[in-house]
Amino acid sequence: MTLLQPAYRVTLGDHVMDTTDEPRASTITELLVELDMDTPADCARLLLGRVDGPDLALAVTDPIAVELGYAGSGKLRRVFTGTITRLEPGLRHIHITALSPAAALLRTRVDQTYESRTAGDMVSDLARQAGVEVALTEPGIHFPACTIDGRRSIYDHLRDLADLCGFDLYFNTTGALIFRRFTGGDRTHRFRYGAEIVELELSHTPAAATRVEAWGESPGSGASESWAWLTKDFGGAKGTAGSGAPVLLLERPVLRSAEAAQAAAEARHAAITGRTLRGRMLAVGRPEIGLGDAIQLTGLPDDRYNGRYAVRSITHRIDKRTGFTTVVGFRRMVREG
């Protein structure tokens, strides 16, 4: 039996706490990293104990990076990159909260109109205006025209584009934006019942709708580059996915072509189907799992739930009571390949 000793390297501004270099040098008593595709900004929380000696010279907006792993097992893995957004010094502890670069998307608002651009083009341009690095954007739906309204943040508009395209919108471990469709996962991590799985919760719910109809704003004279205030026929900007009832009506003026409406209908139908089976799994710390990955469950007593799932959230925790644990939130994999 191998005894695993959790290790971490936390970089706070110019200060580095590395337990692989000097285990007793760190004053961190609790470390929490929360990554979630359905939450605007990933988060890291640290609790530092007060000790004799000079305080860390930290300030809000200082950069932070968190790497996790095990002593003696090789290189630690980066799990979070962001900036400090909140410092709470106390008599016994210092509470530090940090957010991913998504915070910049939430703070930034612009007024802009795009013509004949793909969703990926707009995501890249808007991220640049917010000062956010982009790792990958796939084209997605082509929009004849799309207006970005300054009454909402850039993140809200990117979230809308991701939902219409059926794409994931998240930040990788180095703090760069990813906008793409999930097609099976970058990596697949295997978990066996009675071995790697500590706790498992599954939620099976009926679909909120079995058919989706997407309607856009019908262009004048049937051309996507023309405009009209009134029309009798919206058939040119309608898309349908699934069958039966109940029906979800998706109305978005930006869907000004049949192709765009059909893609949006299929994306929403896939999202609804994926949410019918969701789960949460607790395991011994697994820093190698990332957003955009897949997990495979094997050996479960009910064979219906064995299989591959899309990772939607990850929570890493290191504390003195429970050690190093990872909680993975996942859902049914709808598209693959």
DRENDO-1510 file (C-alpha; in Angstrom, 1 decimal, always signed):
<recs>
REC; n; res; u; v; w
REC; 1; MET; +0.0; +0.0; +0.0 .
REC; 2; THR; +1.4; +3.4; -1.1 .
REC; 3; LEU; +1.1; +6.3; +1.3 .
REC; 4; LEU; +0.3; +9.5; -0.6 .
REC; 5; GLN; +1.5; +12.8; +0.8 .
REC; 6; PRO; -0.3; +15.8; -0.7 .
REC; 7; ALA; +1.9; +18.6; -2.0 .
REC; 8; TYR; +1.3; +22.0; -3.5 .
REC; 9; ARG; +3.0; +25.0; -4.9 .
REC; 10; VAL; +1.1; +28.3; -4.5 .
REC; 11; THR; +2.5; +31.5; -6.1 .
REC; 12; LEU; +1.1; +34.7; -4.5 .
REC; 13; GLY; +2.6; +37.7; -6.3 .
REC; 14; ASP; +6.3; +37.3; -5.8 .
REC; 15; HIS; +6.0; +34.8; -2.9 .
REC; 16; VAL; +6.1; +31.1; -3.5 .
REC; 17; MET; +4.9; +28.4; -1.0 .
REC; 18; ASP; +6.2; +25.1; -2.1 .
REC; 19; THR; +5.8; +22.1; +0.1 .
REC; 20; THR; +8.0; +19.9; -2.2 .
REC; 21; ASP; +10.9; +22.3; -1.4 .
REC; 22; GLU; +10.2; +22.9; +2.3 .
REC; 23; PRO; +7.1; +21.2; +3.8 .
REC; 24; ARG; +7.1; +23.3; +7.0 .
REC; 25; ALA; +7.6; +26.6; +5.3 .
REC; 26; SER; +3.9; +27.0; +4.2 .
REC; 27; THR; +1.3; +28.6; +6.6 .
REC; 28; ILE; -1.7; +27.4; +4.5 .
REC; 29; THR; -4.2; +25.5; +6.6 .
REC; 30; GLU; -6.9; +25.2; +4.0 .
REC; 31; LEU; -6.8; +25.4; +0.2 .
REC; 32; LEU; -9.9; +25.3; -2.1 .
REC; 33; VAL; -10.1; +25.5; -5.9 .
REC; 34; GLU; -13.5; +25.5; -7.6 .
REC; 35; LEU; -13.8; +25.2; -11.3 .
REC; 36; ASP; -17.2; +25.2; -12.9 .
REC; 37; MET; -18.4; +25.6; -16.5 .
REC; 38; ASP; -21.8; +26.8; -15.3 .
REC; 39; THR; -20.4; +29.5; -13.0 .
REC; 40; PRO; -19.1; +32.7; -14.5 .
REC; 41; ALA; -15.7; +32.7; -12.7 .
REC; 42; ASP; -13.5; +30.0; -11.2 .
REC; 43; CYS; -12.4; +30.6; -7.7 .
REC; 44; ALA; -9.5; +29.8; -5.3 .
REC; 45; ARG; -9.7; +30.3; -1.6 .
REC; 46; LEU; -6.8; +30.1; +0.9 .
REC; 47; LEU; -6.7; +30.3; +4.6 .
REC; 48; LEU; -3.3; +31.2; +5.9 .
REC; 49; GLY; -2.3; +31.0; +9.6 .
REC; 50; ARG; -0.7; +33.9; +11.4 .
REC; 51; VAL; +2.9; +33.1; +12.4 .
REC; 52; ASP; +5.8; +35.0; +13.9 .
REC; 53; GLY; +7.6; +37.0; +11.3 .
REC; 54; PRO; +6.8; +39.6; +8.6 .
REC; 55; ASP; +3.5; +39.5; +6.9 .
REC; 56; LEU; +3.3; +38.7; +3.2 .
REC; 57; ALA; +3.3; +41.8; +1.1 .
REC; 58; LEU; +0.1; +41.0; -0.8 .
REC; 59; ALA; -2.4; +43.2; -2.5 .
REC; 60; VAL; -5.7; +42.9; -4.4 .
REC; 61; THR; -5.0; +42.3; -8.2 .
REC; 62; ASP; -1.7; +40.4; -7.4 .
REC; 63; PRO; -1.4; +37.2; -9.6 .
REC; 64; ILE; -1.9; +33.8; -8.1 .
REC; 65; ALA; -1.2; +30.3; -9.4 .
REC; 66; VAL; -2.0; +27.0; -7.7 .
REC; 67; GLU; -0.3; +23.7; -8.5 .
REC; 68; LEU; -1.3; +20.4; -6.8 .
REC; 69; GLY; +0.0; +16.9; -6.6 .
REC; 70; TYR; +1.8; +14.5; -4.4 .
REC; 71; ALA; +5.3; +14.5; -2.9 .
REC; 72; GLY; +7.7; +12.3; -4.7 .
REC; 73; SER; +5.4; +11.6; -7.7 .
REC; 74; GLY; +7.0; +14.0; -10.1 .
REC; 75; LYS; +5.9; +17.4; -11.4 .
REC; 76; LEU; +2.9; +19.2; -9.8 .
REC; 77; ARG; +0.0; +20.1; -12.0 .
REC; 78; ARG; -1.3; +23.6; -12.5 .
REC; 79; VAL; -5.0; +23.7; -11.6 .
REC; 80; PHE; -5.7; +27.5; -11.3 .
REC; 81; THR; -4.5; +30.8; -12.6 .
REC; 82; GLY; -6.0; +34.1; -11.6 .
REC; 83; THR; -5.7; +37.3; -9.5 .
REC; 84; ILE; -6.4; +38.1; -5.9 .
REC; 85; THR; -9.8; +39.9; -5.5 .
REC; 86; ARG; -10.2; +39.9; -1.8 .
REC; 87; LEU; -7.9; +40.0; +1.3 .
REC; 88; GLU; -9.3; +39.6; +4.8 .
REC; 89; PRO; -6.5; +39.9; +7.4 .
REC; 90; GLY; -7.5; +38.7; +10.9 .
REC; 91; LEU; -5.8; +38.1; +14.2 .
REC; 92; ARG; -5.3; +34.4; +13.6 .
REC; 93; HIS; -5.8; +33.9; +9.9 .
REC; 94; ILE; -5.6; +35.6; +6.5 .
REC; 95; HIS; -8.4; +34.8; +4.1 .
REC; 96; ILE; -7.5; +35.1; +0.4 .
REC; 97; THR; -10.0; +34.9; -2.4 .
REC; 98; ALA; -8.9; +34.8; -6.1 .
REC; 99; LEU; -10.9; +34.7; -9.3 .
REC; 100; SER; -10.0; +33.5; -12.8 .
REC; 101; PRO; -9.7; +36.0; -15.7 .
REC; 102; ALA; -13.4; +35.6; -16.2 .
REC; 103; ALA; -13.7; +38.5; -13.7 .
REC; 104; ALA; -12.5; +40.8; -16.4 .
REC; 105; LEU; -15.3; +39.6; -18.7 .
REC; 106; LEU; -17.8; +40.3; -16.0 .
REC; 107; ARG; -16.5; +43.8; -15.4 .
REC; 108; THR; -16.3; +44.9; -19.1 .
REC; 109; ARG; -19.2; +46.3; -21.1 .
REC; 110; VAL; -19.1; +47.4; -24.7 .
REC; 111; ASP; -21.6; +48.6; -27.4 .
REC; 112; GLN; -20.8; +47.0; -30.7 .
REC; 113; THR; -22.4; +45.6; -33.8 .
REC; 114; TYR; -20.9; +42.8; -35.9 .
REC; 115; GLU; -21.8; +41.9; -39.4 .
REC; 116; SER; -21.2; +38.6; -41.1 .
REC; 117; ARG; -19.1; +37.1; -38.4 .
REC; 118; THR; -18.9; +33.7; -36.7 .
REC; 119; ALA; -19.5; +33.3; -33.0 .
REC; 120; GLY; -15.8; +32.4; -32.6 .
REC; 121; ASP; -14.7; +35.6; -34.3 .
REC; 122; MET; -16.9; +37.7; -31.9 .
REC; 123; VAL; -15.7; +35.7; -28.8 .
REC; 124; SER; -12.1; +36.3; -29.7 .
REC; 125; ASP; -12.6; +40.1; -30.4 .
REC; 126; LEU; -14.6; +40.7; -27.2 .
REC; 127; ALA; -12.1; +38.8; -25.1 .
REC; 128; ARG; -9.3; +40.9; -26.5 .
REC; 129; GLN; -11.3; +44.1; -25.6 .
REC; 130; ALA; -11.5; +42.8; -22.0 .
REC; 131; GLY; -7.8; +42.0; -21.9 .
REC; 132; VAL; -8.3; +38.3; -21.7 .
REC; 133; GLU; -6.0; +35.7; -23.4 .
REC; 134; VAL; -7.7; +33.3; -25.8 .
REC; 135; ALA; -6.4; +29.7; -26.1 .
REC; 136; LEU; -9.0; +28.3; -28.5 .
REC; 137; THR; -12.2; +29.4; -30.3 .
REC; 138; GLU; -14.1; +27.3; -32.8 .
REC; 139; PRO; -16.2; +29.1; -35.4 .
REC; 140; GLY; -19.7; +28.0; -34.4 .
REC; 141; ILE; -22.7; +29.6; -36.0 .
REC; 142; HIS; -22.3; +32.3; -38.6 .
REC; 143; PHE; -24.4; +35.4; -37.8 .
REC; 144; PRO; -25.4; +37.9; -40.5 .
REC; 145; ALA; -25.6; +40.5; -37.8 .
REC; 146; CYS; -25.2; +40.6; -34.0 .
REC; 147; THR; -25.4; +43.5; -31.6 .
REC; 148; ILE; -23.5; +43.5; -28.3 .
REC; 149; ASP; -25.4; +45.6; -25.8 .
REC; 150; GLY; -23.5; +47.6; -23.1 .
REC; 151; ARG; -26.3; +47.0; -20.6 .
REC; 152; ARG; -24.8; +43.6; -20.0 .
REC; 153; SER; -21.3; +42.4; -19.4 .
REC; 154; ILE; -19.2; +40.8; -22.1 .
REC; 155; TYR; -19.4; +37.5; -20.2 .
REC; 156; ASP; -23.2; +37.5; -20.5 .
REC; 157; HIS; -22.9; +37.9; -24.3 .
REC; 158; LEU; -20.3; +35.2; -24.6 .
REC; 159; ARG; -22.5; +32.9; -22.5 .
REC; 160; ASP; -25.4; +33.6; -24.9 .
REC; 161; LEU; -23.2; +32.7; -27.9 .
REC; 162; ALA; -22.0; +29.5; -26.3 .
REC; 163; ASP; -25.6; +28.4; -25.5 .
REC; 164; LEU; -26.8; +29.1; -29.0 .
REC; 165; CYS; -23.8; +27.2; -30.5 .
REC; 166; GLY; -23.9; +24.4; -28.0 .
REC; 167; PHE; -20.3; +25.2; -27.0 .
REC; 168; ASP; -18.5; +25.1; -23.7 .
REC; 169; LEU; -17.1; +28.4; -22.4 .
REC; 170; TYR; -14.4; +28.1; -19.8 .
REC; 171; PHE; -10.8; +29.0; -18.8 .
REC; 172; ASN; -7.9; +26.5; -18.9 .
REC; 173; THR; -5.4; +26.0; -16.1 .
REC; 174; THR; -3.2; +28.8; -17.4 .
REC; 175; GLY; -6.0; +31.4; -17.4 .
REC; 176; ALA; -6.8; +31.4; -21.2 .
REC; 177; LEU; -10.3; +31.3; -22.6 .
REC; 178; ILE; -11.7; +28.3; -24.5 .
REC; 179; PHE; -14.8; +28.4; -26.7 .
REC; 180; ARG; -15.6; +25.1; -28.4 .
REC; 181; ARG; -18.0; +22.1; -28.7 .
REC; 182; PHE; -17.4; +19.1; -26.4 .
REC; 183; THR; -16.7; +16.1; -28.6 .
REC; 184; GLY; -15.5; +13.4; -26.3 .
REC; 185; GLY; -13.0; +15.2; -24.0 .
REC; 186; ASP; -9.3; +16.0; -24.1 .
REC; 187; ARG; -8.6; +13.1; -21.8 .
REC; 188; THR; -10.6; +10.3; -20.2 .
REC; 189; HIS; -10.1; +9.5; -16.5 .
REC; 190; ARG; -11.2; +6.0; -15.3 .
REC; 191; PHE; -12.9; +5.5; -11.9 .
REC; 192; ARG; -13.8; +2.0; -10.6 .
REC; 193; TYR; -16.5; +1.2; -8.1 .
REC; 194; GLY; -14.9; +0.0; -4.9 .
REC; 195; ALA; -11.5; +1.4; -5.8 .
REC; 196; GLU; -11.1; +5.1; -6.9 .
REC; 197; ILE; -14.6; +6.2; -6.1 .
REC; 198; VAL; -15.1; +7.4; -2.5 .
REC; 199; GLU; -18.7; +8.7; -2.9 .
REC; 200; LEU; -21.1; +8.9; -5.8 .
REC; 201; GLU; -24.4; +10.6; -6.3 .
REC; 202; LEU; -26.5; +10.3; -9.5 .
REC; 203; SER; -29.5; +12.3; -10.4 .
REC; 204; HIS; -31.8; +11.0; -13.2 .
REC; 205; THR; -34.6; +13.4; -14.2 .
REC; 206; PRO; -37.0; +13.6; -17.2 .
REC; 207; ALA; -36.2; +16.0; -20.0 .
REC; 208; ALA; -37.7; +19.4; -19.6 .
REC; 209; ALA; -38.7; +19.2; -23.3 .
REC; 210; THR; -38.4; +16.6; -26.0 .
REC; 211; ARG; -38.6; +19.0; -29.0 .
REC; 212; VAL; -37.0; +22.4; -29.5 .
REC; 213; GLU; -38.2; +25.0; -32.0 .
REC; 214; ALA; -35.8; +27.9; -32.6 .
REC; 215; TRP; -37.2; +31.0; -34.3 .
REC; 216; GLY; -35.3; +34.0; -35.4 .
REC; 217; GLU; -36.0; +37.4; -36.9 .
REC; 218; SER; -37.1; +36.8; -40.5 .
REC; 219; PRO; -35.0; +38.9; -42.9 .
REC; 220; GLY; -36.8; +41.0; -45.4 .
REC; 221; SER; -37.3; +39.5; -48.9 .
REC; 222; GLY; -35.8; +36.2; -47.7 .
REC; 223; ALA; -32.2; +37.5; -47.7 .
REC; 224; SER; -30.1; +37.3; -44.6 .
REC; 225; GLU; -28.4; +40.7; -45.2 .
REC; 226; SER; -31.8; +42.5; -45.6 .
REC; 227; TRP; -34.0; +43.8; -42.8 .
REC; 228; ALA; -37.8; +44.1; -42.3 .
REC; 229; TRP; -40.0; +45.4; -39.5 .
REC; 230; LEU; -42.9; +43.0; -40.3 .
REC; 231; THR; -43.2; +39.6; -42.0 .
REC; 232; LYS; -45.9; +37.1; -42.5 .
REC; 233; ASP; -43.6; +34.1; -42.9 .
REC; 234; PHE; -40.9; +33.2; -40.3 .
REC; 235; GLY; -40.3; +29.7; -41.9 .
REC; 236; GLY; -37.0; +30.8; -43.4 .
REC; 237; ALA; -35.6; +31.3; -39.9 .
REC; 238; LYS; -36.9; +28.3; -38.1 .
REC; 239; GLY; -35.1; +25.2; -36.7 .
REC; 240; THR; -36.4; +22.0; -35.1 .
REC; 241; ALA; -34.7; +19.3; -33.1 .
REC; 242; GLY; -36.3; +16.3; -31.4 .
REC; 243; SER; -39.9; +15.2; -31.5 .
REC; 244; GLY; -43.0; +14.9; -29.4 .
REC; 245; ALA; -44.1; +17.1; -26.5 .
REC; 246; PRO; -43.5; +19.2; -24.5 .
REC; 247; VAL; -41.9; +21.7; -26.8 .
REC; 248; LEU; -39.4; +24.4; -25.9 .
REC; 249; LEU; -39.7; +27.6; -27.9 .
REC; 250; LEU; -36.4; +29.3; -28.4 .
REC; 251; GLU; -36.8; +32.9; -29.8 .
REC; 252; ARG; -33.7; +34.8; -30.7 .
REC; 253; PRO; -33.7; +37.7; -33.2 .
REC; 254; VAL; -30.1; +37.1; -34.0 .
REC; 255; LEU; -31.0; +33.7; -35.7 .
REC; 256; ARG; -31.6; +35.3; -39.1 .
REC; 257; SER; -31.1; +32.2; -41.3 .
REC; 258; ALA; -32.4; +28.6; -41.3 .
REC; 259; GLU; -28.9; +27.3; -40.8 .
REC; 260; ALA; -28.4; +29.3; -37.6 .
REC; 261; ALA; -31.9; +28.5; -36.3 .
REC; 262; GLN; -31.3; +24.8; -36.9 .
REC; 263; ALA; -27.9; +24.8; -35.2 .
REC; 264; ALA; -29.4; +26.6; -32.2 .
REC; 265; ALA; -32.3; +24.1; -31.9 .
REC; 266; GLU; -29.9; +21.1; -32.0 .
REC; 267; ALA; -27.6; +22.7; -29.5 .
REC; 268; ARG; -30.4; +23.4; -27.0 .
REC; 269; HIS; -31.9; +19.9; -27.5 .
REC; 270; ALA; -28.5; +18.3; -26.8 .
REC; 271; ALA; -28.1; +20.5; -23.6 .
REC; 272; ILE; -31.5; +19.4; -22.3 .
REC; 273; THR; -30.8; +15.7; -23.0 .
REC; 274; GLY; -27.4; +16.0; -21.2 .
REC; 275; ARG; -29.0; +17.4; -18.1 .
REC; 276; THR; -31.3; +14.3; -17.7 .
REC; 277; LEU; -28.4; +12.4; -16.1 .
REC; 278; ARG; -26.0; +14.3; -13.8 .
REC; 279; GLY; -23.8; +13.2; -11.0 .
REC; 280; ARG; -21.2; +14.2; -8.4 .
REC; 281; MET; -18.2; +12.0; -7.4 .
REC; 282; LEU; -15.8; +12.3; -4.5 .
REC; 283; ALA; -12.3; +10.8; -5.0 .
REC; 284; VAL; -8.8; +11.1; -3.6 .
REC; 285; GLY; -7.1; +14.1; -5.0 .
REC; 286; ARG; -6.8; +14.0; -8.8 .
REC; 287; PRO; -5.2; +17.2; -10.0 .
REC; 288; GLU; -4.8; +15.9; -13.6 .
REC; 289; ILE; -8.6; +16.2; -14.2 .
REC; 290; GLY; -9.5; +19.3; -16.1 .
REC; 291; LEU; -12.5; +21.0; -17.5 .
REC; 292; GLY; -13.1; +19.7; -21.0 .
REC; 293; ASP; -12.1; +16.2; -20.0 .
REC; 294; ALA; -14.3; +13.1; -19.6 .
REC; 295; ILE; -14.6; +10.4; -16.9 .
REC; 296; GLN; -15.4; +6.8; -17.3 .
REC; 297; LEU; -17.3; +5.0; -14.5 .
REC; 298; THR; -16.9; +1.2; -14.4 .
REC; 299; GLY; -18.1; -1.6; -12.1 .
REC; 300; LEU; -21.2; +0.2; -10.8 .
REC; 301; PRO; -23.9; -2.2; -9.4 .
REC; 302; ASP; -26.4; -0.7; -11.8 .
REC; 303; ASP; -24.9; -1.2; -15.3 .
REC; 304; ARG; -27.1; +1.5; -16.8 .
REC; 305; TYR; -24.8; +4.1; -15.3 .
REC; 306; ASN; -21.5; +2.6; -16.3 .
REC; 307; GLY; -19.9; +4.6; -19.2 .
REC; 308; ARG; -18.4; +8.0; -20.1 .
REC; 309; TYR; -19.5; +11.4; -18.9 .
REC; 310; ALA; -18.5; +15.0; -19.6 .
REC; 311; VAL; -16.8; +16.8; -16.7 .
REC; 312; ARG; -18.6; +20.0; -15.8 .
REC; 313; SER; -17.1; +21.0; -12.5 .
REC; 314; ILE; -14.1; +20.2; -10.3 .
REC; 315; THR; -13.4; +21.1; -6.7 .
REC; 316; HIS; -10.0; +20.4; -5.2 .
REC; 317; ARG; -9.6; +20.7; -1.5 .
REC; 318; ILE; -6.6; +20.3; +0.8 .
REC; 319; ASP; -7.0; +20.7; +4.5 .
REC; 320; LYS; -5.7; +19.1; +7.7 .
REC; 321; ARG; -8.8; +17.1; +8.4 .
REC; 322; THR; -9.6; +15.4; +5.1 .
REC; 323; GLY; -6.3; +15.7; +3.2 .
REC; 324; PHE; -6.4; +16.1; -0.6 .
REC; 325; THR; -9.8; +15.4; -2.2 .
REC; 326; THR; -11.4; +16.1; -5.6 .
REC; 327; VAL; -15.1; +16.4; -6.3 .
REC; 328; VAL; -16.1; +16.0; -10.0 .
REC; 329; GLY; -19.5; +17.2; -11.3 .
REC; 330; PHE; -20.5; +15.5; -14.5 .
REC; 331; ARG; -23.4; +14.9; -16.9 .
REC; 332; ARG; -24.5; +12.6; -19.7 .
REC; 333; MET; -22.3; +12.8; -22.8 .
REC; 334; VAL; -24.5; +13.6; -25.7 .
REC; 335; ARG; -22.1; +14.4; -28.6 .
REC; 336; GLU; -18.9; +12.4; -29.2 .
REC; 337; GLY; -16.5; +12.3; -32.0 .
</recs>
